[in-house]
Amino acid sequence: MAAVLSAVQAYRQVGQQGVSTDRLVLLGLEGILEYLRRADLAIREGQISAKAESMDKAYQLTAHLLASINYERGGEIAKNLEGLYRFVLEKLALANIFDDLDALASCRPVIEDLRDAWRGLLERS
């Protein structure tokens, strides 16, 4: 819980420095994809500490994005985002505990779709 609160505080600080919220979300999603890639490689190569670090960072970024959802402004989209982020968190936990590459792989298309949607929003702005 402390990690999530710390991530939210960091997110707000960066937001106050002039980086748009949409850009921060896009960066977070791209970060998750990179950590998923690293975790997959670490599991395949039996690198326990690298796996733990990558999984932890992917989990923290996802939890951070979940915590930053604006339900007042987001309406139904916010609820859908919550469900997607919770799905990813659940699959990350399974992948971490059981070295489950299928659970890890199931996160990728969700995050890629979200990343592509946010990228599209930024390009239209």
N, C-alpha and C positions, 0 to 999 in steps of 0.2 A: 504494500500500500504506500509506503514511503517513497518507493521508486516512481510510482504513478504520480504522486503529488509533486515530486521533484521535477518530473518531466513536464507536467502542466505549467509549473512555474517557469521553467526554461523556455517553453513554448510562448508564454505570455511576454517574457522579456525580449525574445527575438522579434515578436510581433510589434512590440513597442519601438523597436529599432528601425522600423520602416519596411520590413519584409511582409508582403501580403499574406494573409491567412491561406489563401488558395495555393500560393507558392510553397508555403510551409507544409501543407498537406501533401502536395506533389512530391516534395523532397522526402517526407516521411515514407510515402508509399514506395518510392524508388529505393530508399534505404532498406525497407522490409524485403524487397525483392533481392537485393544484394545479400542480405543476411540469410535468406532462404537458400540462395545458391551456395553460400559458404557452408551452411549447416548440412546441406545435401552432400557436398564434397567431404566434409569432415566425418559424417556417418559412414560413407562408403570407404573411407580410408582408415576408419577406426581411431580417429583423433578426438578423444573424449573431451579434452579441455577446449579445443577449437569449436567442437560441436556445442558445448555448454555456453561458450561466449556468444556464438552466433545466434543460438536459440534464444538466449536471454535478451539480446539486443532486438531481435525481431519481435519478441513478446513485448518488450518495453515500448517500442515504437507503436505497435498495434494498440496496446493499452492506452498509450498517450493519445492516439487518434480517437479512440473510443471516449476517453474522458473529455475531449475537446468538442464533442458534438453539441451543437446549439439546438436543443429541442424546441425552444420557443420559436425560432425562425425557420427551423428545418422541417417541421411537420412530419408528413409521411416519409419523406426522404431520410430524415434523421432516424426514424424508427428502422427503416431498411438498412441504413448504415450500421446502426447498432447491431442488428442481427448478423450482418456480414462480418463485422469486427469480432463479435463473440464467437462466430463459427471459426474464424482464423485462430483465435486464442485457444479454443478447444482443440483444434487440430495440432497446433504448435505444442500444446501440453502432451498430447498423445505421442507425437513424433519424438519429443524430448525423452519421455519416460521409456518408450519401447523401441527407440531408434526406427520408427515406422516411416519409411520413405514414401509410402502411399499417402499417409496423413500429411506429411510435409508437402508433397506434390499437389495435394488438393487445395493448398493455400495459394499457390501461384496464380491460377486463372482468376481467382477472386481479386487478388491484389492487382494483377495486370489490368483487369477490367476497370477497377476503381482508378488506377493511375491514368489509363487512357481517357476516362471521363473527366478527370480533373485537368488533364493536359488540354482537352478540348475546351473546357471552360476558360482556361487561361488564354488560349489562342483567340477566343471570341471576344475577350475583354479588350 
